[in-house]
């Protein structure tokens, strides 16, 4: 049969977002692929340069719509470095709590979408049910389920409600049992193994060469996690293991994400225990007025004004659910960041598609790309 190019997207069940995968095939065999991105570009980086520092947080929730708090965390860390601001310790622990619950919520969303791609509909319903429990927790202290606008330069918007710890522990206990059910439904299914074992193989050396990070990298046996290798916030104070696998295939990526959720539960139990025993402020003091801090009372002139605020550069890296995200913020002493730039892990993971798709069949594309966990919002920004 003669070779031809086909388009899977930009509107296609496989894409899980607005992007196009051009595929060159010979019969059912994949000869080449060409990912086409840019359909969802909104100019978030340029818009950020015309917003106050805390107004940019609104855009972060819309950069990756299933990992909004992780992107808030990324931007806030870079901005605080650029502005020479140190948040209170309690605020850092609350940020860790947000990041790990968001990791669980993102991975459950991935699980539900992924199993539906390969024809397992019962796990899809289980995943959507359990993700709602995480969103309920977010709503209890942010007031929102997906667009939170919770973190601030210098801390977080508000403290956790009084009953949060007990409710969070109940959710963690529930999820721990559900993760075992997830494995029974998938790893006990012949359909799962036929669709996922030994396909989409991306070896560690190839992953590193193409800048692939996150679960696709760790599934190849590479023990790389920024929370351990270059700790930020208070990750150096908690105990957890880096989730790895050795298959470098679709099944390996599934195993890594499932173990990551278990390790997130482990981290969250430590964080909640710390928060219960360490009350305190959640916002730094003596912030510039234009960051949204209260006006200085009469006789209190220790608030720094914008006309003499120090310049600076900020760079941050966080381990978000999809991989290593990076932010670069330039502070020229004004109310707005002078320059904002982000590095999306999904962009690199999708750009390497040729390495893990060529040689397989067209029917293998949904499980392979599903295992990569594509979030188009953060790719196009």
FIDO-781662 format. One line per 3 residues: number of its first residue (from 1); for each residue x, y, z of N, C-alpha, C. Coordinates in steps of 0.2 Angstrom, whole numbers, plus 5000, padded with zeros to 4 digits. Atoms other than C-alpha are relative to their C-alpha. Example, Ala and Ser with C-alpha at 12.3 -4.5 7.8 and 13.67 -1.06 7.14 Angstrom:
BEGIN
1> 5004/4994/5000/5062/4978/5039/5004/5006/5000  4996/4994/4999/5068/4995/5036/4996/5005/5003 $
***
This chain:
BEGIN
1> 5004/4994/5000/5000/5000/5000/5004/5006/5000  4996/4994/5000/5006/5017/4996/5000/5004/5007  4999/4996/4994/5012/5029/5010/4995/5006/4999 $
4> 5004/4994/5000/5001/5043/5015/5000/5004/5007  5001/4996/4994/4999/5057/5028/4993/5000/5003  5007/4999/4997/4984/5057/5040/5001/5005/5006 $
7> 5000/4996/4994/4979/5070/5053/4996/4997/5006  5004/5002/4994/4974/5065/5070/4999/5007/5005  5001/4994/4997/4967/5082/5076/4999/5005/4995 $
10> 5000/4998/4993/4965/5096/5080/4994/4998/5004  5006/5003/4997/4948/5089/5084/4999/4993/5000  5000/5007/5000/4950/5071/5089/5000/4997/5007 $
13> 5000/5003/4993/4947/5060/5104/5007/4999/5003  4993/5002/4997/4965/5055/5105/5004/5006/5003  4995/4994/4998/4972/5073/5107/4999/5003/5007 $
16> 5002/4998/4993/4963/5077/5124/5002/5008/5000  4998/4992/5000/4965/5096/5119/5001/5002/4992  5000/4997/5006/4967/5107/5104/5007/5000/4997 $
19> 4994/5000/5004/4982/5101/5094/5000/4994/4995  5000/5005/5005/4986/5090/5079/5006/4996/4999  4994/5004/5001/4997/5075/5076/4999/4997/4993 $
22> 5000/5003/5007/5001/5072/5058/5004/4994/5000  4997/5007/5000/5005/5054/5055/5001/4997/4993  4998/5003/5006/5014/5046/5040/5000/4993/5001 $
25> 5001/5007/4999/5008/5028/5038/5001/4996/4993  5000/5005/5005/5011/5013/5027/4995/4994/5002  5005/5004/4997/4995/5003/5030/4998/5002/5007 $
28> 5002/4998/4993/4993/5003/5048/5007/5001/5004  4994/4999/4997/5012/5005/5052/5002/5007/5000  4998/4993/4999/5018/5022/5058/5007/5001/4997 $
31> 4993/4999/5002/5033/5028/5048/5003/5007/5002  4998/4994/4998/5034/5046/5054/4994/5004/5003  5005/4996/4997/5025/5059/5065/5002/5007/5000 $
34> 4999/4993/4999/5024/5078/5066/4995/5003/5004  5005/4997/4996/5016/5086/5081/4999/5007/4998  5001/4993/5001/5008/5103/5077/4996/5003/5006 $
37> 5003/4997/4994/5005/5114/5092/4998/5008/4998  5001/4993/5001/4999/5132/5093/4993/5002/4999  5007/4998/5001/4980/5131/5091/4997/5003/5006 $
40> 5003/4998/4994/4978/5136/5109/5004/5006/5003  4995/4995/4998/4991/5150/5110/4996/5007/5002  5004/4994/4997/4984/5165/5121/5005/5006/5002 $
43> 4995/4995/4998/5000/5175/5124/5000/5002/5007  5000/4999/4992/5000/5172/5143/5007/5004/5002  4993/4997/4998/5019/5177/5144/5000/5008/4999 $
46> 5000/4993/5001/5016/5194/5136/4995/5003/5004  5005/4996/4996/5000/5198/5145/5003/5001/5007  4998/5000/4993/5009/5194/5161/5004/5007/5001 $
49> 4995/4994/4999/5021/5209/5158/4996/5006/5000  5004/4994/4999/5006/5221/5158/4995/4999/5006  5005/5001/4995/4998/5215/5174/5005/5000/5007 $
52> 4996/5000/4993/5003/5217/5193/5002/4993/5001  4997/5007/4999/5013/5203/5200/4994/4995/5002  5005/5005/4998/4998/5195/5209/4994/4999/4995 $
55> 5005/5001/5005/4986/5198/5194/5002/4994/4995  4998/5006/5005/4997/5185/5184/4998/4994/5003  5002/5006/4998/4991/5172/5196/4994/4997/4997 $
58> 5007/5002/5004/4974/5172/5187/5002/4996/4994  4998/5003/5007/4983/5167/5171/5003/4993/5001  4996/5006/4999/4993/5153/5179/4995/4994/5001 $
61> 5005/5006/5000/4977/5143/5183/4997/4998/4994  5002/5001/5007/4973/5144/5165/5005/4998/4995  4994/5002/5004/4990/5139/5159/4999/4992/4999 $
64> 5002/5007/5000/4987/5121/5164/4994/4999/5004  5006/5000/4996/4969/5118/5169/4999/4994/5004  5000/5005/4995/4972/5102/5178/5005/5000/5005 $
67> 4995/4999/4995/4987/5108/5188/5001/5007/5001  5000/4993/4999/4983/5126/5191/5005/5002/5006  4997/4998/4994/4990/5127/5209/5008/4998/4999 $
70> 4993/5001/5001/5007/5119/5203/5003/5006/4996  4997/4995/5004/5009/5133/5190/5000/5007/5004  5000/4994/4995/5004/5146/5203/5006/5000/5004 $
73> 4994/5001/4996/5018/5139/5214/5006/5002/4996  4994/4998/5004/5030/5140/5200/5001/5007/4999  4999/4993/5001/5027/5158/5196/5001/5004/5006 $
76> 4999/4996/4994/5026/5164/5214/5007/4999/5002  4993/5001/4998/5043/5156/5218/5005/5005/4996  4996/4996/5005/5051/5165/5203/4999/5008/5002 $
79> 5002/4993/4998/5042/5182/5208/5003/5002/5006  4998/4998/4993/5047/5181/5226/5008/5001/5000  4993/5000/5001/5065/5178/5221/5002/5007/4997 $
82> 4998/4994/5003/5065/5193/5209/4998/5006/5004  5003/4994/4996/5056/5204/5222/5004/5000/5007  4996/5001/4994/5068/5198/5236/4995/5000/5006 $
85> 5005/5001/4995/5053/5192/5247/5000/4993/5002  5000/5006/4997/5053/5178/5259/4993/4999/5003  5007/5001/4997/5036/5170/5263/5001/4997/5007 $
88> 5000/5004/4993/5032/5163/5281/5000/4993/4999  4999/5007/5001/5036/5145/5284/4993/4996/4999  5007/5003/5001/5017/5141/5286/4997/5000/4993 $
91> 5003/4999/5007/5013/5148/5269/5004/4995/4995  4996/5004/5005/5027/5137/5261/4997/4993/5001  5003/5007/4999/5019/5121/5269/4993/5000/4997 $
94> 5006/5000/5003/5002/5126/5263/5000/5000/4993  4999/5001/5007/5009/5128/5246/5002/4993/4998  4999/5007/5001/5016/5111/5247/4994/4995/5000 $
97> 5006/5004/5000/4999/5104/5252/4996/5001/4994  5004/4998/5006/4991/5113/5237/5003/4996/4994  4997/5003/5006/5004/5106/5225/4999/4992/5000 $
100> 5000/5007/5000/5003/5088/5231/4993/4998/4999  5007/5001/5002/4984/5088/5231/4998/5001/4993  5001/4999/5007/4984/5095/5214/5004/4995/4996 $
103> 4996/5006/5003/4997/5081/5209/4995/4994/5000  5005/5006/4999/4984/5068/5215/4994/5002/4995  5005/4999/5004/4970/5077/5206/5001/5000/4993 $
106> 4998/5000/5007/4979/5079/5190/5001/4993/4998  4999/5007/5002/4985/5061/5190/4993/4996/5000  5007/5003/5000/4967/5055/5194/4996/5001/4993 $
109> 5003/4998/5006/4961/5065/5179/5003/4997/4994  4997/5004/5006/4974/5057/5168/4998/4993/5000  5002/5007/5000/4969/5040/5174/4993/4999/4997 $
112> 5007/5001/5003/4951/5042/5170/5000/5001/4993  5000/4999/5007/4955/5049/5153/5003/4995/4996  4996/5005/5003/4968/5036/5149/4997/4993/4999 $
115> 5003/5006/5000/4958/5021/5154/4994/5000/4995  5005/5000/5005/4944/5027/5143/5002/4999/4993  4996/5001/5007/4956/5028/5128/5001/4993/4998 $
118> 4999/5007/5002/4959/5010/5129/4994/4995/5001  5007/5004/5000/4941/5004/5132/4998/4998/5007  5002/5002/4993/4940/5002/5151/4996/5006/5003 $
121> 5004/4994/4998/4925/5013/5156/4998/5000/5007  5002/5000/4993/4922/5007/5174/5005/5004/5004  4995/4996/4996/4939/5014/5180/4999/5008/4998 $
124> 5002/4993/5002/4934/5030/5171/4995/5003/5005  5005/4998/4995/4919/5032/5182/5003/5001/5007  4997/5000/4993/4929/5028/5198/5005/5006/5000 $
127> 4996/4995/5000/4942/5041/5193/4997/5007/5001  5003/4994/5000/4930/5055/5190/4996/5001/5007  5003/5000/4993/4921/5051/5207/5005/5002/5005 $
130> 4995/4998/4995/4937/5052/5217/5003/5007/4999  4997/4993/5001/4944/5068/5209/4995/5005/5003  5004/4995/4997/4929/5077/5215/5001/5001/5007 $
133> 4998/5000/4993/4934/5073/5233/5006/5005/5001  4995/4995/5000/4950/5083/5229/4998/5007/4999  5003/4993/5002/4941/5097/5221/4996/5003/5006 $
136> 5003/4998/4995/4930/5098/5236/5004/5003/5006  4995/4997/4996/4945/5101/5247/5002/5007/4998  4998/4993/5002/4951/5115/5236/4995/5005/5001 $
139> 5006/4995/5000/4934/5123/5236/4999/5002/5007  5001/4998/4993/4934/5123/5255/5005/5006/5002  4996/4994/4998/4949/5135/5256/5002/5005/4995 $
142> 4999/4995/5005/4950/5143/5239/4994/5003/4998  5006/4998/5002/4932/5145/5235/4999/4998/4993  5000/5002/5007/4935/5137/5218/5002/4993/4999 $
145> 4999/5007/5001/4936/5120/5210/5006/4999/4995  4995/5001/5005/4948/5123/5195/5004/5007/4999  4996/4993/5001/4953/5142/5194/5001/5003/5007 $
148> 5000/4999/4993/4959/5145/5212/5002/5007/5002  4998/4993/4998/4969/5162/5212/5002/5000/5007  4999/5001/4993/4975/5156/5229/5007/5003/5003 $
151> 4993/4998/4998/4994/5159/5230/5001/5008/4999  4998/4993/5001/5001/5177/5232/5008/5001/5001  4993/4998/4999/5018/5185/5231/5001/5001/5008 $
154> 4999/4999/4992/5024/5184/5250/4996/4995/5004  5004/5005/4996/5012/5169/5255/4994/4997/4996  5006/5002/5003/4995/5163/5252/4994/5005/5002 $
157> 5005/4995/4999/4978/5172/5251/4997/5000/5007  5003/5000/4994/4971/5165/5267/5002/4993/5003  4998/5006/4996/4974/5151/5280/4995/4995/4998 $
160> 5005/5005/5001/4965/5134/5280/4995/5000/5005  5006/5000/4995/4948/5132/5288/5001/4995/5006  4999/5004/4994/4947/5124/5305/5000/4993/4999 $
163> 5002/5007/5001/4940/5108/5300/5004/4996/4994  4997/5003/5006/4951/5105/5285/5005/4994/5001  4995/5006/4999/4964/5093/5293/4996/4994/5000 $
166> 5004/5007/4999/4951/5080/5298/4997/4998/4993  5003/5002/5006/4942/5081/5281/5006/4998/4995  4995/5002/5004/4959/5080/5272/5002/4993/5001 $
169> 4998/5007/4998/4964/5064/5282/4995/4995/4997  5006/5005/5003/4947/5056/5277/5001/4999/4993  5000/5001/5007/4950/5059/5259/5007/4996/4998 $
172> 4994/5003/5001/4968/5053/5260/4999/4992/5002  5001/5007/4998/4962/5037/5269/4996/4996/4994  5004/5002/5006/4949/5035/5255/5004/4998/4994 $
175> 4996/5001/5006/4961/5037/5241/5005/4995/5000  4996/5005/4999/4973/5025/5248/4997/4993/4998  5003/5006/5001/4961/5011/5247/4998/5000/4992 $
178> 5002/5000/5008/4955/5017/5229/5006/4999/4996  4995/5002/5005/4972/5016/5222/5001/4993/4999  5000/5007/5000/4972/4998/5226/4995/4997/4995 $
181> 5005/5002/5005/4956/4996/5216/5002/5002/4993  4998/4998/5006/4963/5006/5202/5005/4995/4997  4996/5005/5003/4977/4993/5200/4997/4994/4999 $
184> 5004/5006/5002/4965/4979/5201/4997/5000/4994  5004/4999/5006/4955/4986/5187/5004/5000/4994  4995/4999/5006/4970/4989/5176/5005/4994/4999 $
187> 4995/5005/5000/4984/4977/5180/4997/4993/5000  5004/5007/5000/4971/4963/5182/4996/4999/4993  5004/5001/5007/4964/4966/5164/5005/4998/4995 $
190> 4996/5002/5006/4971/4957/5149/5000/5005/4995  5001/4995/5005/4964/4971/5138/5006/5006/5002  4996/4995/4998/4975/4983/5148/5007/4998/4998 $
193> 4993/5002/5002/4991/4973/5145/5001/4999/4993  4999/5000/5007/4988/4970/5127/5001/5006/4997  4999/4994/5003/4986/4988/5124/5006/5004/5002 $
196> 4995/4995/4997/5000/4995/5135/5007/4997/5001  4993/5003/4999/5014/4982/5137/5004/5001/4994  4995/5000/5005/5030/4985/5127/4998/5004/4994 $
199> 5001/4995/5006/5023/4999/5116/5002/5007/5003  4998/4993/4998/5028/5018/5116/5006/5000/5004  4994/5000/4996/5045/5013/5122/5005/5006/4999 $
202> 4996/4994/5001/5056/5028/5126/5006/4999/5005  4994/5002/4995/5073/5023/5134/5003/5007/5003  4998/4995/4996/5081/5034/5147/5005/5005/4996 $
205> 4996/4995/5004/5095/5041/5135/4997/5004/4995  5004/4996/5005/5083/5046/5122/4996/5005/5003  5004/4995/4996/5072/5054/5135/5004/5006/5002 $
208> 4996/4995/4997/5086/5064/5142/5003/5005/4994  4998/4996/5006/5092/5069/5124/4995/5005/4998  5006/4996/5003/5075/5076/5120/4997/5005/5006 $
211> 5003/4996/4994/5072/5085/5137/4994/4998/5003  5007/5003/4997/5058/5073/5142/5001/5000/5008  4999/5001/4992/5055/5074/5161/4993/4998/5002 $
214> 5006/5003/4997/5042/5068/5173/4999/4993/5000  5001/5007/5000/5034/5051/5173/5003/4997/4994  4996/5004/5006/5040/5047/5155/5007/4999/5001 $
217> 4993/5000/4998/5058/5050/5161/5001/4994/5005  4999/5005/4995/5056/5040/5177/4997/4993/4999  5002/5007/5002/5047/5026/5169/5006/4996/4996 $
220> 4994/5003/5003/5064/5023/5160/5005/4998/5005  4995/5002/4995/5072/5020/5177/5005/5006/5002  4996/4994/4998/5080/5038/5178/4997/5003/5006 $
223> 5003/4998/4994/5078/5043/5196/5001/5008/5001  5000/4993/5001/5075/5062/5193/4994/5003/5002  5006/4997/4997/5063/5072/5204/5003/5007/5003 $
226> 4998/4993/4997/5066/5091/5208/4998/5001/5007  5001/4999/4993/5058/5089/5224/5005/4997/5005  4995/5003/4997/5072/5078/5229/5007/5003/4998 $
229> 4994/4998/5003/5086/5084/5218/5002/5007/5001  4999/4992/4999/5084/5103/5220/4994/5002/5004  5006/4999/4996/5071/5105/5234/4998/5007/5000 $
232> 5003/4994/5000/5060/5120/5234/4995/5000/5006  5004/4999/4995/5048/5127/5247/5003/4996/5006  4997/5004/4994/5050/5114/5262/5000/4993/4998 $
235> 4999/5007/5002/5052/5098/5252/5006/4996/5003  4994/5003/4997/5069/5095/5260/4998/4997/5007  5002/5001/4993/5059/5093/5277/4996/4994/5000 $
238> 5004/5006/5000/5048/5078/5271/5003/4994/4997  4997/5007/5002/5051/5060/5268/4996/4997/4995  5004/5003/5005/5046/5052/5252/5005/4996/4995 $
241> 4996/5004/5005/5053/5040/5238/4998/5003/4993  5001/4999/5007/5055/5044/5220/4997/4994/4996  5003/5005/5004/5043/5034/5209/5003/4998/4994 $
244> 4997/5002/5007/5052/5024/5195/4997/4994/4998  5001/5006/5003/5049/5010/5184/5006/4998/4995  4995/5002/5005/5060/5000/5171/4998/4998/4993 $
247> 5002/5003/5006/5049/4996/5157/5000/5005/4994  4999/4995/5005/5050/5013/5148/4994/5000/4995  5006/5001/5005/5033/5009/5140/4994/5003/5003 $
250> 5006/4997/4997/5015/5014/5143/4998/4997/5007  5001/5003/4994/5013/5002/5157/5005/5003/5005  4995/4997/4996/5029/5009/5165/4997/5007/5002 $
253> 5003/4993/4999/5021/5027/5164/4994/4999/5005  5006/5001/4996/5005/5020/5172/5003/4999/5007  4998/5002/4993/5015/5012/5187/5003/5006/5003 $
256> 4997/4994/4997/5025/5028/5190/4995/5005/5003  5005/4995/4998/5010/5039/5191/4996/4997/5006  5003/5003/4994/5001/5027/5203/5004/5000/5006 $
259> 4996/5000/4994/5016/5026/5214/5001/5008/5002  4999/4993/4999/5018/5045/5213/4994/5003/5005  5006/4998/4996/5000/5047/5220/5001/4997/5007 $
262> 4999/5003/4993/5004/5035/5235/5006/5004/5003  4995/4996/4997/5020/5046/5238/4997/5007/5002  5003/4993/4998/5010/5062/5238/4995/4999/5006 $
265> 5004/5002/4994/4998/5054/5251/5005/5000/5006  4995/5000/4995/5014/5051/5261/5002/5007/5002  4997/4993/4999/5020/5069/5259/4994/5004/5004 $
268> 5005/4996/4997/5003/5076/5263/4998/4998/5007  5001/5002/4993/5001/5066/5279/5005/5004/5005  4995/4997/4996/5017/5074/5285/4999/5008/5000 $
271> 5002/4992/5001/5012/5092/5279/4995/5001/5005  5006/4998/4996/4995/5091/5288/5002/5000/5007  4998/5001/4993/5003/5085/5304/5004/5006/5002 $
274> 4996/4994/4999/5016/5100/5303/4995/5006/5001  5004/4995/5000/5002/5112/5300/4996/5000/5006  5004/5001/4993/4992/5106/5315/5003/5003/5006 $
277> 4996/4998/4994/5006/5110/5327/5004/5006/4999  4996/4994/5001/5013/5126/5319/4995/5006/4997  5004/4995/5002/5000/5140/5318/5005/5006/4999 $
280> 4995/4994/5002/5007/5157/5311/4997/5004/4995  5002/4996/5006/5005/5170/5298/5001/4996/4993  5000/5003/5006/5002/5165/5280/5002/5006/4995 $
283> 4998/4995/5005/5008/5182/5272/5006/5003/5003  4994/4996/4998/5025/5191/5273/4998/5007/5003  5001/4993/4998/5026/5208/5282/5004/5004/4996 $
286> 4997/4995/5003/5031/5224/5275/5001/4999/4992  5000/5001/5007/5026/5220/5257/4999/5007/4997  5002/4994/5004/5025/5234/5244/4993/5001/4999 $
289> 5007/4999/5000/5008/5242/5244/4997/4997/4993  5003/5002/5007/5006/5238/5225/4999/4993/4999  5001/5007/5000/5007/5220/5229/4993/4998/5003 $
292> 5006/5002/4997/4990/5221/5238/5000/5000/5007  5000/5000/4993/4996/5223/5255/4996/5006/5003  5004/4994/4997/4986/5235/5267/5004/5006/5000 $
295> 4997/4994/5000/4990/5253/5267/5004/5001/5007  4996/4999/4994/5003/5258/5280/4996/5005/5005  5003/4996/4995/4995/5265/5296/5004/5007/5001 $
298> 4996/4994/4998/4999/5283/5301/5005/4999/5005  4994/5001/4996/5016/5284/5308/5004/4994/4998  4997/5006/5002/5021/5268/5300/5003/5000/4993 $
301> 4997/4998/5006/5033/5272/5286/5005/4994/4998  4995/5005/5001/5042/5255/5285/4997/4996/4994  5002/5003/5006/5032/5250/5269/5004/5002/4995 $
304> 4996/4998/5006/5043/5250/5254/4995/5002/4994  5004/4997/5006/5036/5261/5240/5004/4998/4993  4998/5003/5006/5038/5256/5222/5006/5005/4997 $
307> 4995/4996/5003/5049/5271/5218/5007/4998/5001  4993/5002/4998/5064/5264/5227/5001/4992/5001  4999/5007/4999/5061/5245/5226/5005/4997/4996 $
310> 4994/5003/5003/5076/5234/5222/4998/4996/4994  5001/5004/5006/5077/5226/5205/5003/4993/5001  4997/5006/4999/5081/5208/5203/4997/4995/4994 $
313> 5002/5005/5004/5079/5192/5193/4998/4994/5004  5002/5006/4996/5070/5176/5198/4999/4994/4995  5000/5006/5003/5071/5158/5192/4998/4995/5004 $
316> 5003/5006/4996/5061/5143/5198/4999/4994/4996  5002/5006/5003/5059/5125/5194/4996/4996/5005  5004/5004/4995/5045/5114/5201/4999/4993/4996 $
319> 5002/5006/5003/5041/5096/5198/4992/5000/5000  5007/5000/5000/5023/5098/5192/4998/4993/4997  5002/5007/5001/5012/5082/5188/5003/4998/4993 $
322> 4998/5002/5007/5018/5082/5169/5008/5000/5000  4993/5000/5000/5037/5085/5173/5003/5007/5003  4997/4995/4997/5049/5099/5176/4998/5007/4996 $
325> 5002/4993/5003/5041/5117/5173/5005/5005/5003  4996/4995/4998/5052/5132/5174/4997/5007/4999  5002/4993/5001/5049/5151/5176/5006/5005/5001 $
328> 4995/4995/5000/5060/5166/5173/4996/5007/5000  5003/4994/4999/5054/5183/5180/5005/5006/5001  4996/4994/4999/5063/5200/5178/4996/5006/5003 $
331> 5003/4994/4996/5059/5214/5190/5005/5006/4999  4996/4994/5002/5065/5231/5184/4998/5006/5005  5002/4995/4995/5058/5240/5200/4993/5003/4999 $
334> 5007/4997/5001/5040/5243/5194/4995/4995/5002  5006/5003/4997/5023/5237/5198/4999/4993/4996  5001/5006/5004/5023/5224/5184/5007/4996/4998 $
337> 4994/5003/5002/5036/5211/5179/5002/5002/4993  4997/4997/5007/5047/5217/5165/5000/4994/4995  5000/5005/5005/5049/5200/5157/4998/4993/5004 $
340> 5003/5006/4997/5040/5183/5161/5001/4994/4994  4999/5006/5005/5045/5166/5152/4999/4994/5004  5001/5006/4997/5040/5149/5156/5002/4994/4995 $
343> 4998/5007/5003/5046/5131/5151/4995/4995/5002  5006/5005/4999/5032/5118/5149/5003/4993/4999  4998/5007/5001/5037/5100/5152/4996/4996/4994 $
346> 5004/5004/5005/5023/5094/5140/5002/5002/4993  4998/4998/5006/5030/5104/5126/5006/4995/4998  4995/5004/5001/5046/5094/5127/4998/4992/4999 $
349> 5002/5007/5000/5037/5077/5130/4996/4999/4993  5004/5001/5006/5026/5080/5115/5005/5000/4994  4996/4999/5005/5040/5086/5104/5005/4994/4998 $
352> 4996/5006/5001/5049/5069/5106/4996/4994/4997  5005/5005/5002/5034/5060/5099/5003/4995/4995  4997/5004/5005/5044/5053/5084/5004/4994/5004 $
355> 4996/5005/4997/5055/5043/5097/4996/4994/5003  5003/5006/4997/5041/5033/5105/4993/4998/4996  5006/5002/5005/5028/5032/5090/5002/4996/4994 $
358> 4998/5003/5006/5037/5027/5075/5002/4993/5001  4999/5008/5000/5037/5008/5071/4994/4997/5003  5006/5003/4998/5020/5005/5080/4994/5001/4995 $
361> 5005/5000/5005/5003/5004/5073/4995/5006/5002  5005/4994/4999/4989/5018/5071/4996/4999/5007  5004/5002/4994/4979/5009/5085/5003/5001/5006 $
364> 4996/4999/4994/4993/5011/5097/5001/5007/5002  4999/4993/4999/4993/5030/5096/4996/5003/5006  5003/4998/4994/4979/5033/5109/5003/4998/5006 $
367> 4996/5002/4993/4987/5023/5123/5006/5003/5001  4993/4997/4999/5004/5030/5119/5000/5007/5002  5001/4993/4999/4999/5048/5118/4996/5001/5007 $
370> 5004/5000/4994/4987/5045/5133/5005/4999/5006  4995/5001/4995/5002/5039/5143/5005/5006/5001  4996/4994/4999/5011/5055/5140/4997/5006/5004 $
373> 5004/4996/4996/4997/5065/5148/5001/5007/4997  4999/4994/5003/4996/5080/5136/4995/5005/5003  5004/4994/4998/4990/5097/5143/5002/5005/4995 $
376> 4998/4996/5005/4989/5108/5128/5000/5008/5003  5000/4993/4998/4986/5124/5138/5007/5002/5002  4994/4998/4997/5003/5124/5146/5005/5000/4994 $
379> 4996/5001/5006/5011/5119/5129/5000/5007/4996  5001/4994/5004/5004/5134/5119/5000/5007/5004  5000/4995/4995/5002/5146/5134/4997/5007/4997 $
***
